[in-house]
Amino acid sequence: MNNFSMISLRLLMLFYFASSFAAVDASQQMLLKLKGFISNIESQKSSVQGGAVAILYKGQVIYKTTFGHQKGSTGGITEHTLFPLASSSKPISAIAIALMVDQGLLSFDEKFTLPYIKSPINLVHLMSHTTGYQFRGDAEIEQGLTRQKLFNVLKKLQPKTKPGNSYFYSNAIFSMVEEALNKKKLSLEKAIDNLCTALGTNEVKLSVDANQELAYPHSKKMVDGVDVITALPFPPYYPKTVPASAGIFASINGMIEIYKLCFGYRPDLISPATLKRMFTEVRSNHEIFKWRLKFPVDAKNVESTYALGWRVLKVKDRPGKDLIFHSGAINGIRSFIGFIPSEDIGIIVLTNQDGRFSTETGMALWGEFFD
């Protein structure tokens, strides 16, 4: 090796080590900034049946913890424990579909017809809750209606607007992405399998069995001044009837890989253009203001929109301080996944108990970056 090559190699090595040290230093600085925030998470662990939390900065995990039990006082929660995601299933379905769009198997914009919807629609309409119908379907799902009977109820209704002209959140209608996949001789199962193969994980699943490491849902009620936590059966209807909307299971490790794909840290798997389309806001909505959330700013300054399987919050007088997120809530289950693009940071919170811990923790991280 000549002198020029030796010098080049040394410079390359110096650059590599300098970059590595800079990355470590930045992560340490972020952890220092979040010291109080993380201490607050740690202090609340004992009040939650079970959970898993991960914070990622610049695509790298800087904090991860698991705590509590899978069912009652048995089976400790681990990084491999599968949690029901409830409505946080929607961003999983969305990224699985976006990956197929990027692979040329699907189109966001291609129109198709379904026997339950009176106008031609596309995947954007389904994934952004903008088909024009005002039908949630939750009451019917919880009554145990089959998927066919659920859609037959919808078939009798008239849309309020043309597709794309209005927003109405619906577990039932979002789940029709499965019918859209079927039209291309695909399925949600194939989409999730394709997603897991790309990510190299087997910890994102459409169905589970008793032999797997599962976080069972729990309720928490005050009885005679004492908190009583009761194990519940898995929600029997949502995973069975509307799996794309509220029926996916994942571990914290599986969710970390999902996060990296969604927020641009796996350009080898999906293009920035496809991700940008997925996060482009489609319609504003106001339902989030009924949740009694603790926003880091005056709620009057918060603008809420829905993209493709994701919610986007903006602050009117703080441009660039956006939060991209989705939460999930079914009896005994709470989940949250969120990303703050301006800070290159985000969080995943999975719990197997009723309560506000997951969403409040996610919102609190957003609040750490306001003066």
DOBADREN-727929 format. One line per field, with one value per residue (C-alpha): residue number from 1; residue in three letters; x, y, z. Coordinates in pm, 1 decimal, always signed. Example, Ala and Ser with C-alpha at 12.3 -4.5 7.8 and 13.67 -1.06 7.14 Angstrom:
residues 2
pos <- 1 2
code <- ALA SER
c1 <- +1230.0 +1367.0
c2 <- -450.0 -106.0
c3 <- +780.0 +714.0
This chain:
residues 371
pos <- 1 2 3 4 5 6 7 8 9 10 11 12 13 14 15 16 17 18 19 20 21 22 23 24 25 26 27 28 29 30 31 32 33 34 35 36 37 38 39 40 41 42 43 44 45 46 47 48 49 50 51 52 53 54 55 56 57 58 59 60 61 62 63 64 65 66 67 68 69 70 71 72 73 74 75 76 77 78 79 80 81 82 83 84 85 86 87 88 89 90 91 92 93 94 95 96 97 98 99 100 101 102 103 104 105 106 107 108 109 110 111 112 113 114 115 116 117 118 119 120 121 122 123 124 125 126 127 128 129 130 131 132 133 134 135 136 137 138 139 140 141 142 143 144 145 146 147 148 149 150 151 152 153 154 155 156 157 158 159 160 161 162 163 164 165 166 167 168 169 170 171 172 173 174 175 176 177 178 179 180 181 182 183 184 185 186 187 188 189 190 191 192 193 194 195 196 197 198 199 200 201 202 203 204 205 206 207 208 209 210 211 212 213 214 215 216 217 218 219 220 221 222 223 224 225 226 227 228 229 230 231 232 233 234 235 236 237 238 239 240 241 242 243 244 245 246 247 248 249 250 251 252 253 254 255 256 257 258 259 260 261 262 263 264 265 266 267 268 269 270 271 272 273 274 275 276 277 278 279 280 281 282 283 284 285 286 287 288 289 290 291 292 293 294 295 296 297 298 299 300 301 302 303 304 305 306 307 308 309 310 311 312 313 314 315 316 317 318 319 320 321 322 323 324 325 326 327 328 329 330 331 332 333 334 335 336 337 338 339 340 341 342 343 344 345 346 347 348 349 350 351 352 353 354 355 356 357 358 359 360 361 362 363 364 365 366 367 368 369 370 371
code <- MET ASN ASN PHE SER MET ILE SER LEU ARG LEU LEU MET LEU PHE TYR PHE ALA SER SER PHE ALA ALA VAL ASP ALA SER GLN GLN MET LEU LEU LYS LEU LYS GLY PHE ILE SER ASN ILE GLU SER GLN LYS SER SER VAL GLN GLY GLY ALA VAL ALA ILE LEU TYR LYS GLY GLN VAL ILE TYR LYS THR THR PHE GLY HIS GLN LYS GLY SER THR GLY GLY ILE THR GLU HIS THR LEU PHE PRO LEU ALA SER SER SER LYS PRO ILE SER ALA ILE ALA ILE ALA LEU MET VAL ASP GLN GLY LEU LEU SER PHE ASP GLU LYS PHE THR LEU PRO TYR ILE LYS SER PRO ILE ASN LEU VAL HIS LEU MET SER HIS THR THR GLY TYR GLN PHE ARG GLY ASP ALA GLU ILE GLU GLN GLY LEU THR ARG GLN LYS LEU PHE ASN VAL LEU LYS LYS LEU GLN PRO LYS THR LYS PRO GLY ASN SER TYR PHE TYR SER ASN ALA ILE PHE SER MET VAL GLU GLU ALA LEU ASN LYS LYS LYS LEU SER LEU GLU LYS ALA ILE ASP ASN LEU CYS THR ALA LEU GLY THR ASN GLU VAL LYS LEU SER VAL ASP ALA ASN GLN GLU LEU ALA TYR PRO HIS SER LYS LYS MET VAL ASP GLY VAL ASP VAL ILE THR ALA LEU PRO PHE PRO PRO TYR TYR PRO LYS THR VAL PRO ALA SER ALA GLY ILE PHE ALA SER ILE ASN GLY MET ILE GLU ILE TYR LYS LEU CYS PHE GLY TYR ARG PRO ASP LEU ILE SER PRO ALA THR LEU LYS ARG MET PHE THR GLU VAL ARG SER ASN HIS GLU ILE PHE LYS TRP ARG LEU LYS PHE PRO VAL ASP ALA LYS ASN VAL GLU SER THR TYR ALA LEU GLY TRP ARG VAL LEU LYS VAL LYS ASP ARG PRO GLY LYS ASP LEU ILE PHE HIS SER GLY ALA ILE ASN GLY ILE ARG SER PHE ILE GLY PHE ILE PRO SER GLU ASP ILE GLY ILE ILE VAL LEU THR ASN GLN ASP GLY ARG PHE SER THR GLU THR GLY MET ALA LEU TRP GLY GLU PHE PHE ASP
c1 <- +0.0 +148.7 +170.0 -136.0 -348.3 -225.3 -313.2 -656.4 -723.0 -620.1 -839.7 -1132.1 -1080.7 -1055.5 -1377.2 -1554.3 -1449.9 -1523.9 -1873.1 -1933.6 -1823.2 -2039.1 -2342.8 -2278.9 -2231.8 -2559.1 -2745.6 -2598.8 -2703.3 -3056.1 -3072.9 -2958.4 -3230.7 -3489.1 -3363.3 -3672.4 -3906.6 -3753.0 -3753.9 -4126.6 -4176.7 -3974.1 -4177.5 -4506.3 -4410.6 -4544.5 -4890.9 -4925.8 -5008.5 -4748.9 -4583.7 -4297.9 -4154.3 -3888.3 -3750.2 -3559.3 -3335.1 -3201.9 -3330.2 -3144.2 -3291.2 -3168.5 -3407.5 -3600.4 -3775.4 -4020.7 -4208.6 -4497.7 -4672.3 -4845.1 -5144.3 -5223.5 -4898.4 -4758.2 -4522.0 -4296.8 -4326.6 -4018.6 -3904.6 -4059.6 -4404.1 -4680.4 -4931.1 -5266.5 -5227.1 -5594.5 -5616.3 -5238.1 -5292.2 -5388.6 -5036.1 -4906.7 -5158.9 -5075.6 -4700.2 -4756.0 -4968.0 -4720.9 -4441.8 -4646.5 -4710.6 -4335.6 -4287.1 -4528.9 -4797.2 -5053.8 -5148.3 -5276.2 -5487.3 -5631.7 -6010.9 -6208.6 -6562.7 -6685.4 -7038.0 -7088.8 -6977.9 -7188.7 -6907.1 -6568.2 -6299.7 -5925.9 -5690.7 -5644.4 -6016.8 -6015.1 -5692.0 -5780.1 -6144.1 -6273.4 -6512.2 -6795.8 -6979.9 -7056.0 -7051.4 -6813.0 -6927.1 -6796.0 -7134.5 -7199.8 -6850.3 -6889.2 -7227.5 -7047.2 -7170.3 -6974.3 -6769.8 -7028.6 -7319.8 -7123.9 -7073.0 -7434.7 -7535.0 -7309.7 -7455.1 -7797.0 -7661.4 -7619.8 -7290.0 -7301.3 -7052.8 -6855.9 -6535.5 -6255.7 -6480.4 -6525.6 -6366.5 -6531.5 -6322.8 -6437.1 -6285.2 -6530.4 -6452.9 -6075.2 -6077.7 -6203.9 -5842.2 -5857.0 -6120.6 -5903.6 -5608.5 -5824.2 -5905.4 -5533.8 -5524.2 -5340.1 -5445.5 -5372.9 -5196.4 -4966.7 -4907.2 -4803.9 -4588.1 -4422.5 -4362.2 -4210.4 -3988.8 -3856.2 -3787.9 -3645.9 -3884.4 -4149.4 -4284.5 -4562.4 -4860.4 -5219.2 -5306.1 -5166.7 -5215.6 -5183.5 -4833.4 -4694.5 -4576.1 -4886.0 -4981.5 -5341.7 -5565.4 -5651.7 -5895.2 -5811.9 -6084.6 -6089.9 -6271.6 -6297.2 -6002.8 -5782.4 -5686.2 -5810.0 -5662.2 -5852.5 -5731.6 -5965.2 -6003.9 -5862.2 -6104.9 -6307.6 -6442.5 -6208.6 -5915.8 -6156.3 -6386.6 -6163.6 -5801.5 -5654.3 -5810.2 -5762.8 -5640.4 -5261.3 -5024.1 -4661.2 -4378.2 -4176.9 -3894.1 -4131.5 -4262.7 -3909.2 -3852.8 -4189.5 -4090.5 -3762.0 -3937.3 -4215.8 -3996.6 -3731.1 -3453.9 -3484.9 -3436.6 -3315.8 -3673.8 -3902.7 -3862.2 -3891.9 -4156.5 -4386.2 -4338.5 -4409.1 -4735.8 -4831.7 -4780.7 -4940.4 -5246.3 -5574.5 -5844.0 -5871.2 -6070.0 -6168.4 -6235.2 -5900.7 -6007.1 -6273.0 -6007.6 -5910.5 -5544.7 -5278.7 -5141.1 -4806.5 -4966.4 -5311.1 -5546.7 -5680.6 -5343.0 -5339.3 -5449.1 -5541.3 -5543.2 -5546.3 -5308.0 -5292.1 -5330.7 -5165.6 -5274.5 -5077.9 -5080.6 -4947.4 -4917.2 -5037.1 -4773.3 -4491.9 -4427.5 -4225.8 -4327.2 -4542.0 -4629.3 -4708.6 -4875.5 -5147.0 -5289.3 -5497.2 -5758.7 -5969.0 -6096.2 -5782.7 -5534.1 -5358.8 -5085.7 -4907.9 -4649.6 -4532.2 -4258.4 -4143.2 -3972.7 -3809.7 -3628.2 -3564.2 -3709.2 -4006.1 -4159.7 -4349.4 -4563.6 -4746.3 -4951.8 -5194.4 -5416.2 -5684.2 -5564.8 -5396.9 -5033.4 -4954.0 -5111.2 -5007.7 -4649.4 -4647.5 -4785.9 -4545.6 -4247.9 -4381.4 -4401.7 -4032.8 -3946.8 -4151.9 -3992.6
c2 <- +0.0 +337.0 +641.7 +806.5 +496.5 +475.5 +841.5 +794.5 +488.3 +674.7 +971.7 +738.0 +568.3 +902.5 +1018.4 +695.8 +716.0 +1088.7 +1029.0 +743.1 +949.8 +1240.2 +1010.7 +871.0 +1221.6 +1340.8 +1042.9 +1110.7 +1474.4 +1373.4 +1127.3 +1405.5 +1634.0 +1359.1 +1261.6 +1392.7 +1249.8 +901.9 +923.2 +990.2 +674.2 +473.6 +608.2 +496.9 +138.7 -5.8 +138.1 -35.8 -404.4 -444.6 -250.8 -182.7 +155.7 +250.3 +591.9 +624.6 +915.2 +943.3 +591.8 +435.6 +306.3 +524.3 +393.0 +67.8 -86.0 -366.6 -411.9 -585.1 -908.3 -1071.9 -1201.3 -1133.0 -1184.1 -1441.7 -1415.1 -1113.5 -876.2 -903.8 -734.9 -1030.3 -1020.8 -966.8 -692.1 -636.1 -297.4 -197.5 +102.7 +130.2 -157.5 +103.3 +242.0 -116.2 -195.8 +136.7 +74.1 -284.7 -146.2 +136.7 -120.2 -305.6 +24.7 +82.5 -270.3 -194.4 -435.3 -169.3 +191.1 +442.5 +614.1 +338.0 +340.3 +23.2 -70.0 -258.2 -395.8 -204.1 +139.6 +326.5 +516.1 +406.3 +462.6 +411.8 +313.7 +677.7 +708.4 +393.7 +469.0 +832.7 +770.7 +980.5 +749.4 +991.7 +753.5 +824.1 +474.5 +377.7 +18.6 -17.0 -95.5 -362.8 -509.8 -527.2 -698.3 -978.1 -917.3 -1111.1 -915.7 -988.1 -869.7 -561.4 -460.2 -540.0 -272.2 -26.6 -131.9 +0.6 +347.7 +648.1 +841.0 +1195.8 +1329.5 +1217.3 +1022.6 +1252.2 +1539.7 +1460.4 +1270.6 +1020.7 +776.9 +418.7 +88.6 -89.8 +105.1 +126.6 -252.8 -269.1 -231.3 -610.7 -620.2 -383.4 -620.8 -914.6 -741.2 -763.9 -1129.6 -1021.3 -1032.0 -858.7 -1174.6 -1158.7 -787.9 -848.1 -1147.2 -932.6 -659.9 -899.5 -1062.8 -722.9 -621.9 -957.7 -995.2 -1246.3 -1028.4 -853.5 -1086.5 -1104.0 -1402.6 -1549.9 -1862.4 -1955.3 -2097.4 -1753.4 -1491.6 -1271.9 -963.8 -1019.5 -713.9 -594.2 -354.8 -139.4 -23.1 +132.8 -88.9 +31.8 +262.1 -10.5 -56.2 -392.1 -520.0 -793.0 -997.9 -987.9 -1214.1 -1089.7 -857.7 -1123.2 -923.8 -649.8 -880.5 -1124.9 -880.7 -582.2 -701.8 -426.0 -165.4 -313.3 -671.7 -674.2 -793.6 -686.2 -686.1 -377.5 -518.1 -564.3 -210.9 -71.2 -221.9 -83.9 +259.9 +257.2 +167.4 +423.0 +717.9 +690.2 +485.1 +197.2 +363.6 +25.4 -99.9 +191.8 +519.3 +865.9 +952.5 +671.5 +763.2 +1127.7 +1026.9 +819.4 +1114.6 +1380.7 +1508.4 +1434.2 +1584.0 +1784.7 +1647.2 +1749.4 +1422.5 +1427.7 +1733.3 +1519.4 +1290.5 +1528.3 +1507.5 +1716.4 +1906.8 +2085.4 +2404.7 +2560.9 +2322.6 +2620.7 +2636.3 +2266.7 +2154.1 +1788.4 +1605.2 +1246.9 +1107.8 +743.2 +544.1 +819.1 +1126.1 +1449.8 +1733.3 +2078.2 +2393.0 +2713.5 +2944.1 +2684.8 +2575.5 +2257.0 +2127.4 +1847.8 +1518.7 +1215.6 +945.9 +690.8 +552.1 +248.1 +166.6 -145.0 -266.6 -347.0 -243.1 +87.2 +167.9 +466.1 +521.6 +873.0 +1065.9 +1429.6 +1494.9 +1824.4 +1656.0 +1319.1 +1146.2 +927.8 +686.2 +357.0 +268.9 -62.7 -149.7 -425.5 -218.9 +47.3 +398.0 +706.0 +606.7 +531.9 +838.2 +1079.5 +951.5 +996.7 +1349.8 +1433.9 +1350.4 +1597.8 +1854.5 +1811.9 +2004.4 +2316.7 +2608.4
c3 <- +0.0 -101.8 +125.7 -34.6 +31.8 +392.1 +452.4 +294.6 +512.3 +827.7 +738.5 +673.9 +1010.8 +1187.9 +1021.9 +1121.6 +1486.1 +1504.3 +1362.8 +1605.7 +1903.8 +1786.6 +1762.9 +2111.0 +2247.5 +2089.7 +2236.4 +2580.5 +2556.8 +2463.1 +2753.1 +2984.4 +2849.8 +2908.4 +3254.1 +3431.4 +3170.0 +3198.8 +3580.5 +3563.4 +3354.8 +3603.1 +3895.5 +3737.6 +3656.2 +3980.6 +3912.9 +3574.4 +3530.4 +3259.8 +2982.8 +2748.2 +2647.5 +2393.6 +2300.8 +1973.6 +1877.5 +1523.0 +1461.4 +1753.4 +2078.2 +2363.0 +2628.4 +2651.8 +2947.3 +3016.9 +3342.7 +3514.0 +3427.3 +3133.6 +3330.2 +3693.7 +3881.0 +3640.0 +3346.8 +3342.3 +3045.4 +2821.7 +2501.9 +2314.8 +2479.6 +2222.8 +2303.8 +2133.5 +1963.1 +1934.9 +1697.4 +1674.4 +1431.3 +1169.4 +1117.7 +1095.7 +822.3 +656.6 +641.4 +521.9 +236.3 +168.2 +137.9 -125.4 -305.5 -312.6 -449.4 -733.9 -613.0 -525.0 -594.9 -341.4 -608.0 -825.3 -797.6 -730.8 -633.3 -328.2 -290.8 +35.7 -89.3 -344.6 -521.0 -654.7 -390.8 -347.9 -67.6 +33.8 +107.7 +322.2 +507.2 +581.0 +684.7 +395.2 +210.2 +284.5 +519.1 +884.0 +1028.1 +1306.3 +1341.4 +1697.9 +1854.6 +1593.4 +1633.7 +2012.5 +1972.0 +1790.0 +1435.4 +1178.1 +927.1 +655.8 +870.9 +975.4 +613.7 +531.4 +783.3 +599.6 +263.9 +365.4 +448.8 +224.2 +219.0 +356.8 +101.3 -200.3 -129.5 -18.2 +91.5 +460.6 +749.7 +985.0 +1190.1 +1138.6 +1245.4 +1017.2 +700.6 +750.5 +773.9 +415.8 +305.0 +328.1 +52.8 -151.4 -114.1 -214.0 -542.3 -625.3 -517.3 -205.0 +160.6 +487.2 +602.2 +297.9 +359.1 +721.4 +622.2 +353.9 +612.1 +866.0 +602.8 +496.7 +857.2 +964.3 +1257.9 +1358.7 +1639.8 +1448.1 +1408.0 +1289.5 +1506.0 +1826.0 +2034.5 +2400.3 +2346.6 +2269.8 +2515.0 +2543.6 +2744.0 +2851.7 +2900.1 +3250.7 +3411.7 +3714.2 +3951.1 +4295.1 +4546.8 +4908.1 +4852.0 +4703.9 +4339.0 +4215.2 +3888.3 +3706.1 +3410.7 +3111.2 +2807.5 +2480.0 +2302.5 +2121.1 +1829.6 +1704.5 +1610.9 +1448.1 +1268.7 +1181.8 +1212.7 +992.7 +1220.4 +1564.4 +1555.1 +1519.1 +1793.3 +1838.0 +2088.3 +2174.2 +1959.1 +1666.7 +1709.9 +1708.9 +1364.2 +1247.1 +1377.9 +1188.1 +863.7 +906.4 +992.6 +726.7 +885.8 +638.6 +297.0 +173.6 +208.6 +124.2 -60.4 +97.5 -163.7 -49.0 +316.8 +239.0 +75.1 +376.7 +612.9 +392.8 +578.2 +403.2 +625.3 +946.9 +1239.8 +1591.0 +1771.9 +1948.7 +2148.5 +2318.9 +2465.8 +2748.0 +2649.2 +2816.9 +2520.6 +2571.9 +2439.1 +2448.5 +2266.8 +2069.6 +1894.0 +1800.1 +1454.5 +1411.1 +1079.1 +959.3 +697.9 +579.0 +898.9 +1106.3 +1300.5 +1261.5 +1515.7 +1430.0 +1639.9 +1475.2 +1623.0 +1634.1 +1274.2 +1252.1 +1595.5 +1450.7 +1615.5 +1399.8 +1607.5 +1663.9 +1983.6 +2059.0 +2322.6 +2368.1 +2704.2 +2906.4 +2635.6 +2561.3 +2306.0 +2151.9 +1879.9 +1799.6 +1618.9 +1637.3 +1301.4 +1401.2 +1689.3 +1519.3 +1823.5 +1903.6 +2149.0 +2165.4 +2468.0 +2508.7 +2817.3 +2910.0 +3139.2 +3113.8 +3188.4 +3045.5 +3093.7 +2728.4 +2565.9 +2839.6 +2819.5 +2442.7 +2466.9 +2748.2 +2526.7 +2269.8 +2548.2 +2632.6 +2313.2 +2375.7 +2557.1
